[in-house]
Amino acid sequence: MTPFVRKKVLETSRLVHGNGYDWILRDERTGKITELIPVPGYLVEPWRDLCGRVWYTVTHPWTGEPMVLPAEDICHYKAPTRDGLKGVGTLRRASEAIASARRSSSMNWDITKTAVSPPACCAQTAIWAAA
């Protein structure tokens, strides 16, 4: 995989799922990094243990077997986050913004329907002015 393709895979995963991950493979003897493998965001679940360390449960894409990896073996690229652990995808943020705007518009419409109409206000003002 070329570096360009790897970066595209990571960025697409980060935008869609909120998180992009690289699995770091190391040489068993020296501990040096030998390979970075991009992992789709939907296959990884980050979590904290009781001591506060971050771990990642990675589901193997073909076998479905979970692997628990320490933070040292994963590069985590987050989108903006609410909890510091998992990013929120761009599509989810956009859908929340649209839902909020629709609720606001609906509330404004409800207020407009139940509010006093302008002619009644003007008529009331004319009665007060005459008194």
N, C-alpha and C positions, 0 to 999 in steps of 0.2 A: 504494500500500500504506500502510495506516495505521501509526503508530508501534506500536500495540498488536500488530498482526499481525506486524510485523517482529520485535519482541521475542519473541513466541511462537515464531516460526520459529527464531530464534537459540538460544533456551533449549532447545527440543526437540532441535535438532541437537547442542547441547552435552551434553545428558543421554544421548542415544542413541549418538552417535559419539565423545563426549569433547571435541569441538571445535565451536565456532560461529565463522563468519567473516562479516565485512562487507567487501565490495569497495568501496573509496573511489574515486569518480569525481570528478575535479577539472576546473575550468575551465582550458582550455589556455593562455589568456592570463594570467590572474591567479593560478592555482594554488590558488584557493579551492575548498573542498569543495562540490560541487553535489548529490551523491547518495550514499547508502549502500545498497548492494544486498546483501541476505543471500545467502550461498552455502552450500549444504548441505555438511556436514563430509566426506562421502564423495567430493566432487569436488575436494578440496584436499589437497595433500601439502606440508607444511613441510619445509625442509631448510636446512642451513648450508653455505656455501661454505668454501674453504680459509682465508679471512681471519676466519671466524666470523660473518659477516653472515647473517641469516635471510632466506630467499627462499621464495616459495610457488608451486608449480606448480598452476594452476587448470585443470581440464578443463571446457571449454565444454559445458553440458548437452545442447545440440542437435547440435552438429557433432562433438563429441569431440576437438576440437583443444586441445592444451595451451598455456597462456599462463604465462609466468614473470613473476611480479610481485615487486617489492621489498617489504620489511616496511612501508615508508611508505604503501603502497597497500592494506594489509589491516589490519583490526581483528580480532585473534584473541582469542576468549573461550575459555579452557581450563577443563576440569574438572581435578580433581587429577591431577598428572602424575608420571611416574617419571623422565623425562629432561629436563624443562623445556621441551620442544619440542611434544610432542603430549599431549593430555589422554587419560585413560582413562575411557571411558563408564561410566555407572552400571550398566548391564546387564552389562557385562563384569566390573566389580568384584564385583557380586552373584554372578555365575556362578563367579568364582574363589573367593569366600568359601564358597559351597555345596560346591564341589569339594573344598576344603580340609577342611571339616567332614566330608564323606563319607569322605575318606581317613583322618582322625583316628578316626572311628567304626569304620571297618574295622580299623584297627590295634588299637584297644581290644578289639574283638571277637576278633581273632586271639590277643591276649595272654590274654584270659579263657578261651578254649578250651584253650590249652596250659598254663595255670597249674594249680597243685595245688589240688584241690578242698578246701573247708573240712573235711569229715569226715576226710580224710587228715591234715590239719594237726593237728586235735584229737587224733587217734589217736596221732600222733607225739609230741605234747606229753605225753600220758598215759604213753607208754613212758619218756620222759625223767624224768618225775616219779617213776616207780616205781623207777628205778635209783638 
